[in-house]
Amino acid sequence: MTLRRGSAARIGIAALLLGGCGLVPLPGGSSQPRQPTASAATASAATPPEASPAPSVSATPAGSASAATPETAGGPALATLYGDGHDDDHGGAKIEVIGLERTTPTSVTARFRISAETGMVRVAGFRASGLPGTTLYDDTRAFSGFYLLDHPRLSAYYPMRKEDIDRRAPCLCSYPDFFAKATPGAPAQHWAVYQVPPETTSVAVGFHHAGITAPLPISPAGTGARLDDEPDAAAITAAFPTTVPLATHLSGTTSSVAESDKQVEIALNTDVLFAFDEARLTSQARKILRRTADRIDAEATGAVHIVGHTDDVGTGRYNLALSLRRAKAVEQALAALVPDARFRTEGRGEDEPAGKGDSDQARARNRRVEVTFERASAVASQPGPEATATPSGPEPASAPSTTQASATPGPAVATATGQRELTGLSADLLELRRLSGKTLIATVDFRHTGEGGPVRLEGGAWDRDAEKFGSLLAVKIDFFWLALTDAAGTRYFPLMTAGDRHPERCVCSTPILTKVGPGEHIRMFVLMTAPPADVSSVDVNLFGFTPMKGVPVSG
């Protein structure tokens, strides 16, 4: 697995898959959107309602032919999400998670109840139209769009596949009728099965057009009422997992860090390590490399890979030699600090730029020495780029939320005004809420101010701020165009998929091809790398909008 950038050539394919999107007008023309569950993203933000008794159901053993009726399979929801106005499929949807049951030692069956607050919702709209680097399922009817997020393991679990293929794979989930509708008085209930490690006791539930819940408890086998056509244990055992590893990304003044559950990549700024055109370490470099050595000593398993990179100024041959000399200098310093470590060192010159273009900012990001290693721990830690690392271990478990969500509107915590291509839009930041020690959720409602014509939302992805703030994502189909900056100047970026095949996707909404016209709005979310717990506020840089200064981080 690598955390490196992949080709942006998949943009066209993804755009074809996503298709067009509609929008919904704000109720009564108001500029204040509905904000469910601290903006539909966490299940515990609202004041808990009075406790409801557990549903009176008879658990049906796996493999039995009988299934629960809609009434017996109902009862209080673990959490509720709401559609974001993204299109007619699920814009008015009320999405209730009614069960998370460990149906086999390595699987979890999630059960959902879908209804419409007004009008009707197409159930077939809950397919996985834009997965972040994972399987494309076989049928537009597949109830495949929901994922389970394992915060401590930085992993997203998508529905299992009946065949071990990544294209047109049959989904281990419900297949509702293509024309099936859910209405306020006639909800639809569906299921999906996920492979989840036995040691995982709670997961958050997310949908790309609604948001994500707080961590919810996984109940033991036999405690839930089965829905129609749920598979038995044998069918689940024969299926294949769809697990998407995720990586946090943050950038400090001396280094940038990308880390997943299994790998750490530290990009050291060579402008700090070396003088111009030199390969001799500066006095400041020793302190920086001590922090890197501490991480290697505490976490690394196997060989540590050191790769030197340069910008494109000068000849390719010269830059290749310079990058190797600088990588060797870093290796020698680290070997002295961690004598038991094994190193593999090479130089790649200007061939693998971290940032495209010939601006000063892009070239500065390209001048780096990357130190990459597999981590010994099975669960990722997240020290800051300037912090001394401690041995990683499981993240302390947070108390699972069992409160039902509320649709009570809430005020924006900050508002920004669109600039350049996004002139005519206003952005209400509805929340900046920690979900775990590693992640937080940012939810934004984009509103048309009523002046001018429709505005293409994806203009933020191409805005000049993307280069200014060192955006790590090159794929332009996702709502990744956001960076958080703390008082020390460290920047925090969206979580990205980690892997060779489909890198550079975020756990977020997909604004591609979306236009926002007068009287319209759309709510979007993105999972971000969280700053340390002692950081209580950050500047929010939403590309293409005016800055939002000193925004509090809640949760």
N, C-alpha and C positions, 0 to 999 in steps of 0.2 A: 504494500500500500504506500502511496505517496500523496503528499499534500500539495504537489505542484500543480501549476495551471495546465489545463488541457486546451484543446483547439476550440475556437469559437465557431467552428464550422457547423456545430449542431444547432445554431440559432435558427437557421431556416427550417430545419426539420421540426424543431419545437414549435415554431410559429405556426406551421401547418397543423400541428396537433391541437394547439390551443383554440384556434378559431376565433370568431368574433364574440364580443361581449356586449350586453346591454347594461343600462344603468337605471336606477330608480330615483324619482325626485324626492327631495326632502318633504316630510309631511307638512302640509300647510305652507310650504315655501319657507319654513324655518331654517335657519342656518345651524341649528343645534341638532346633530344626529342622535339617534338612540344609542346609548352606551351600555350594552349588556355586560354584566359581570366585570366591572371595571373595564368596559369596552369589549365584552364577549370573549376575553382572553383567559381569565382565570376564574375558577369556580368558587373562590372563597372571598371575593372582594366585598360582596354585599353583606349586610347584617344577616346572620343565619335566621331562617324562618323557624317556627316552632318545630321541634322534632316530630317526624312522622313515623308511625309504626312500620316495621319491616313488612314488605309485601307478603301476603298470605299466598304462597305458591307451593306446589308440590314438585320437588326436583325430580326430573326424569333422567334416569341413568343414560350415559352416553351409549348410543347404538339403538336405543329404543325407537320404535316407529312413531310413538305419540309425541305430540308437541303441544306447547301451551297455546291457549287462545290469546288474542290481544289483551283481554281483560286480565287473565291470570299472569301474563308476562309483563304487565305494567307495574304500577306502583311508583314510589318516589324515584326521581332521577338522581344519579350520582352527581351529575353536572349537566349544565345546559349551555349550548352555544347558539349563536344566531347568524343567519346569512348576512353577508356584508353588502348587499345591493349590487353584487358583481354582475349578475345576469338573472334572467327569469327562472332559471333552473332552481336556484336556492337563495335568491335575494330576500324573500320573505320567510325563510325557513326557520323553524324552531327545532333544534337538534338536541335530543336528550340522550345521554349515555345511561342506559338502564341496567347494564351489567358488564362486569369484567371478571370472567371466571377462568380459572386454570383448569382447562378440560383434560389436559394430559400434563405430565411433569414438565414438558418443555414448550407448552403452547397455552395461549390465552384466547378465549372466544369473547369478542366484544359484541354487545347487543345495543341497538340504537332504535329510538323512536323518532320519526320525522313527521312534523306537522307544519301547517302554515298558519301564521298569525292572521294574515288576510289573504284572500284569493286562494291560489293553489300553487304547489311546488312540484316540479317534475322530479320523481325519485331517481330516474336515470341520470340526472345531473350530478349525482354524487359519485361519479366515476373519477378515476385518477387521470385527469387530463394533463397535468404537468408535474409529474413526480420529480423530486430532486435527485436525479441520478440513479434511477432504479428501473424496475420492470415496466414495460408497456403491456398492459393486459389485453386480452383477446377480444373483448366485447365492450361496446360503449354502455351496455346495461350493467356491467359488473359493478357491484357496490364496493369499489376498491379505493376510494379517495381518502379514507381515514387512516391515520397512522398513530402508533403508540410511541411516545418519547420517553426514553430511559435516561434521565438526567445524569445519574452518576457514571453511566457507561458511555455517555455522549453517542447514543445510538437511536435511530428511528427504525421502527419495525412496521413494515407494510404487509398487507395480506399475503399469506403463503400462496405458492403456485402448485398446481397439480402436476405440472411438468417442469423439468429443470431447463427452462429456456427463458431468455430475457425479452423476446419479442412475441407478442400474441400468446402470452402464457395464460392458460386457464386459471382463474382466480379461485381461491378457496374462500368464497364469500357468496352472499346472495346475488341472484340474477333477477331483479324485478322486471316486469313487463316494460317494454320500451315506452309505452304510453301511460304508465302508472302515475297517478297523481296522489299527493297528500294534501288534505284540506284541514281547516281548523277542527271540524267534527269527525274527521276520518284519518287518523294518523297511520303511517306505514311503519312496520317494524322489520328491521333487517340486521344481518350479522356479518362478521368477518373473523377469520382465524389468523393469529399471528404467532410466529415462533418467538418466545421470550425466555431468557435464561431462568432456570429454577430459582436462583437466588434473588431475582427481582421480585419485590413484594408490592410495588406501586408503579404506575406509569401515568403520564399525562396523555390526553387524547386530543388530537388535532385534526383540523380540516383546512385545506389551503384557502378556502373562501369564507372562513368563519373565525379562525383563531385557534386557541389551544387552552385546555383546562389546566387547573392545578393538578399535581400528582393525585391519583385516585387509587384506592386499595384494590388489590386483586383478591377475589374471594376464592376459597377452596373449591375443588371439584365437587359437583353435586349440589351446589348451593343456589344455582340459578335455574330458571325455567327455560327449556330449549324452545327455539323458534322453528318454524317450518324449514325443513330440508337441511338442518344443521348436520354436519358430518359426524360420524362416530370416531372413536379413538383410532381405529385401523386406518381410516381415510386420512386423518390428521398425521399419523406417523409416516404415511407414504408420501406426504407433500414436502415441498421444499421451501426453505426460508427466503424472505426478502428483507434483508437487514442492510440499512444504510448507515455506515459510520460517519460521524460528524466531527468537525474540527473547529476549535475556537481560534480567533485571530486578533492579535493586538500588536500595536507598534509603538515603541518608545523612542527616545532620542538616540539611543545607542544600539538598539536591536529590535527586531520584530519576531514574534513567536507565533507559530501555528502548531497546535497540538490536538491530537485525537486520543482516544482511549489507548491506542497502541504505539503511537509514534509522536516524536517531538522534532520540530524543525526550527532552529534558531538562526535567523539571518542577521549576522553582525555587520554593522555599518562600517565599511572600510575607511570612510572619511574620518572616523574617530580612531580606528585601529592604526592607521598608517598616515604618514605625511604624503603629500601629493607625489605620485609616481614613485613611491618607495615601497619596499617590502620589509622594512624594519619596524617592529612594533613600537608604538609610542608608550610613554609612561602611563597614560590613562588606560591603555589597552589591557594592562596587567589586571587592573581592578575589574574590568568588564569580563575578562576571560576567567577570573576566579569564580564569578557567578555561574558562568557556563559550565565550568569544571565541577562545581557543586551539584549541578543538575545531572551531569553525566555520572558522577560518583553515586548519587542517590537513586537514579532511575534507569540508567542504560543497561541494556542487555545486548550482547553481540558487539560487532564492530561499530565504531562511530565513523560516519561518513563525512568528510570535510571537502567542500567544493568551493573553489574561488571563482568569482565572476567580476567582470569589468563593464564599463559603459562602452559605447561605440566610437569614442574619440581615439584616433590613432589607427594603426594597421591591425588587422586581425591577428597576424602572427605575433606582434609585440604584446597585444592584450592577452593572448593565450599564455605566453610565458609569464607575464606579470601576475595573472590570476593564479598560476601554479605556485609561484614563489610566495605569494601572500598566503595561500592555503597551507603551504609547508611551514611558514612561520607560526601560524595559528596551531598547527599540529604539534610543533615542538613545545610551545608554551603549555598546551593542554596536557601533553604527555608528562611534562614535569610536575604538573599539579595532580594528575590522576595516573600514576605510573602503571596501574593494573589494567588500564583501558587499552583496547586495540583500535587502531585507526586505519582508515583507507582514505587517501587524499588524491585529489585531482584538480586540474584547472580547466575551465570551459570558456574562458575569455568572454567575448560579447555575444556568444551564440544563444544564450538562454536569458533574455532580458526579463526582469520582474515587471517592468512597466514599459509600455509602448511609447514611441515618440522620441523627440530629441529635445524636449524641454529640460530645464535644470532639475525639476522635480523628478522626472522620469529617469534621467541619467543618475541622479543620486540614489534612487532605489536600486538601480542595476549594479552599483558598486557595493558588493557585499561578499562575505564569506559565509556559506551556509553550513551549519553543523547539524546533522540529522542522526537520530538514533531511535531504535525500537525501545520501548519502555518495558521494564520488568513487571510493573504493576498491571493488573487487569482493569483498574479503574483510574481515570485521569484525575490529576490535580491541576490547579491553575494558579501558580505563582505569577506575579506580574513580571514584565520584561526587565525591570530594574531590581527585582527582589531576589533575595537569597532563597533558593528552593529548599524545601524539606522533602523527605521521602514521601512519595505519593501513597495514598491508600483510599479506601472507600470514603466517599463523601457522607457526612452524617445524614441520616435519613430524616427528611422533614415529615411532619405529621400529615398524613393524607387528608385531603379535604373531602368531607361528605356532605357539605352544605349545597343546597340547590341554588342555582344562579338566579339573579334578578335582572329584569330588563329595565330597571330604573335609569333614566338618563343621568349623566354626570357631566360636569364642566370639563372643558379642555384644560390641561395643565400648562400648555403653551400654544401659541399660534404663530405661523409664519406666512409670509406673502410670496407668491410666485414671482420669479424674475425670468428674463430672457424668454426662452420658449414656453415657459410655464406661467407667463403673465396672464392674469385672468383667473388663477386658482388661489385658494386659500387653504392652508393645511392646519388642521387642529390636531395637536398631539394629545391623544386621549389618555395614554398611559405610558409609563416607562417603569415597568414592574419586574422585580427579580422573581424568577421562577426557581432558581437554585443558586448555589455558589458559583456556577459557571455561566449561567444563561439568564437573560432577561428578555422581555417582550416589549416591543415598541408597536403601538397601534396608532394609526393616523387616519383621519377622515379628510379626504380631499373634496373641497366644495368649489363649485364655479361661482364667482362673485356676481355674475349676471352681466358683466361687461365683456363685449367681444364674442367671437364664435367659439365653437368647441375647441378644447385643448387636449392634445394627445399626451396622455399621462406619462408614457415611457420616455418623454423628453428629459426627465430627470436622470435617466440612466446614461444619457449621452452628454450631460451638462459638463462644463469645464471644471466644476467642483470635484468631479470624480477623479481627475488627475491631481488637483490641488490637495485633496485629502488622502491621496494614495490608496484609492479604492482597490481592493484585491480581486474583485470579480470582473471578468471580461464579458461574460454572457449577459446579454441585455434583456432577457425575457422575464427576469425576476425583480421583485421589489427589494433590491439590495442597496439602493442608493441612499445610504445613511451611514454616518460615522459619529461616534460619541467621543468627546475629548475631555479629560479631567484636568485639574489645575496643574498637574505636573507635565502636561503635554502628551500624555499617553493616549493613543486613539484605539477605540474598540470597534470592531467590524462585525458584520453578520456571521453567524455560524455558516460553515460551508460543508458540503459533502466532501469526504476524504476517500479517495480511491483513484485507481488508474483509469478506469473506463469513462466515468462521467463526473469529473470534478467541476467545481465552480457553480454549483447550484446551492441556493439557500433554502431554509425552511421558512417559507414566506408566501405571500400572495403573488399572483402573476398578472402584471398590468399590460402585457403586450397587446397591441392593437386596440387599447381602450381609449375612448375619447370621452371627456367630461364636458357637457354642454350646459347652458344656462338652466338653473333650477335643478341640476343633477349633483349627485355626490357619490363617492365610493369609499368604503372603509377598507384599509389594508393593514397587514401586520408583517413583522419580520422578527425572528429570533436573533438576538445579538449576544456577543461575548460580553459578559458582565464584568464591570470593574470590581476591585476588591471591596469587601464589606465596609471598610472605613470611608469609602467614597460615597458621599451623600447626594452630590449633584454633579451634573456634567453639562457641557455645551452640546447641543444637538445640531448637527450639520446635515440637513436634509437637502440633497443636491438640487440646485435650481430654485431654492427658496432662501429667504432671509434667515440669518442664524437665530437660533433660540438659545439664549444664554442662561446658565445657572438653573437648569431644569432639575427638580428633585427626582431622585431615584427612590421609588417606593418598594415596599415589601421586605 
